[in-house]
Amino acid sequence: MASPQFPEDKIRSAEQVAKRALTLFNVWVLTSGATRDEVIEWFDEEGLRSELTPFEARFLGDADPPRQAIVNMSWNAERLIVLLWALNVIDALPAPDEQCDTSLFRDLPPYGEQSASEFAKSAQLRPHDDLREMAWKILDLHWEARDASLNNKAPRTPVNIEMIQERHHAINWITGYGDLPWDEVTTDT
């Protein structure tokens, strides 16, 4: 009997990744001082409200989100950095045990010179082979961190399991892992 054939995961388009990056960033800014009304107005002006995931829409709509929801949303910086790397906005990802530098986000719309539509239309992804290679690298780092944690030992490579899990989520979404929507992407190891 022949083995079953599974379709290859389809890497998302540059425009999809750019819109996801803008959406994620403009929800994330609520964790760093932006006002809810300004963010909602930006989404409406740019026509990007439909890009919000159910979780993001709830977070954006909650005038007084629980502290844990704010903490959870702040971790999205580690996901966003992967999206920006995939779009060639930044040259390299931080080390797997190093928190991303959020000052790298300062030129994203609406704070930079480009509009959201210009950013999305001009977006270009790294070569697909580079994206797949990074997916394998991050998977390996996540597995290493999880194995080390389960076996009460240090990983071979210094890695922060929380940060690498967030980055794993983002690269899996970019590479179309299971064709799952953003909120449902898994980080299997």
N, C-alpha and C positions, 0 to 999 in steps of 0.2 A: 504494500500500500504506500502510495506517495505521501510525503509529508504535506501538511496543509500550507497553502500560500497565504501570507499575510501582506497586505499592502504596506509599502514603506511609508513611514510618517512623512507628512508633507510640511516642509518648512514654510512658515507663514511669510507673507509678503512684507516688503520693507514698509509699505504704507500701514499695514496692520500693526507691525511692531512699533512704528512711530506713533500711531494713535494710542496704542496701549501705554507707551512711555509717557505721553502727554497726560493721559487720563490718570495714570498712577501718580505722576508727579503732582498734578493739581489737586488730588485728594490728599496726598502725603503732606502738602504744605500746611494743611490744617493742624498737623502735629508740631509745626514750627512757627506758629504765630499768625498765619493768614486768617482773615475773617471768613466765616462761612458764607456771608452774603456776597463777598467779592468773588469767591470761588464759584458759587452757584451762578452768578452773573456771567463769569467767564465761560463756563460750560454752555450756557444758553447762547451767548454771543457767538461762540465758535461752532455751535451746532454739534457738540460732542457729548451731550447728556446721554444719548443712546449708547455710548461706548462704556458707560459705567456698568460694572458688574452688580449683581444684586447686593453683595456685601458693601461695596463702595457706595451705592445709592442709599443704603440704610445709614451708613456712617455719615455721609454728607447731609442727609436729612435730619439727623439727630442733633438738636440744638445743644444738648448736654450729654455727649456720649460718655459711657463709663470709662474710667481710667484705663482699664485693661484693653478696651477697644482702641484707645489712643496709642497705647504701647504697641499693640499688635499692628496698627497701621504704620507706626514709625519704622518697624522692621522692613517695610516695603522699600526703603532706600536701598537695601541689599539686593532686592529684585530689580529695581530701577537701574542700578549700575550695570547689570548684565544686559538689559535692553539697550542702554546707551553704548556699551561696548559692541554689541551686535550691529548697531547702526553706524559704527565708526565715529561716534561723537567723542569717545575717549579711546586712548591707545591701548590700555591694558587694564585688566581687573586687579584690584588690590590682592595682596597675599591672602590665602585662605584663613588666616588668623587675624587679619587686619580689617577693621571696620572701614567702610567706604567713606570717602571725603565728600560730604554733601555740598561743599562749595562748588563742585563740578556741575551742579544742577542750575547754577545761577543764571545761565544764559538761555534756559529753556523758556518757551512761551508760557506765560505772557510777559516774562521778565526780560527776555532777550530781544533782539531786533527783528526776528522772524515772527510771522503770525503762525498760528497752529496749522493752517492749511499749507503755508509755504514749507513749514518743517516737514509735514507729512508727505507732500509732493516731491520734495527734494531728497527724501530719505533713501539711503542705499545700504543694503545689508552687506556684511562681510561675505566672502565666498561660502557656499554651503558646506564644503569640506571643513572649513575652519569652524563653523558653527557646530557641526557634528563632532569634530575633535574636542571642542570645548565641552560639549555635553558629556562625552566619555570621561574627560578629565575631572569635571565636577562630580559626576557619578562616583568615580573612583575615590575622590577625596571624601565625599559624603559617606561612602561605604567604610572607608578607613576610619573615619571619626566615629561612626556608629559601632563598628567592631571593637575599637579601642575602649569606647564607653562601656559596652556590654561585658568586655573581658577585663575591665579595670586596669588598663594599661595605657601608656602614652601612644598616640599615633606616630607612625614613622615620619610624617610631615606635620608640622604644627598647623592645626586647623581648628577653627571655632565651629562646632557642630550647628549652632543656631544660624550663623551667617551663611555657611555653606548650604544648609537646607533651603534658605531663601533663594540663594543663587541657583540652586538645583531646580527649584520651582520655575524660575524665569527661563532658564535655558531649555527645560522640557517643554514649556509652552511655545517658545520660539521654534523649536524643532518639530512641533506638531505632535508631541508624544501622546499617542492615543486619541488625537484630535479633540482633546478635552477643552472646555471653556476655562478661562483663567482661574475662576474660583474652585474648579474641580481638579486641577492638575495635581498629579501625585508625584512624590519624590521617592519612588521605590529604590531600595538598595539591595 
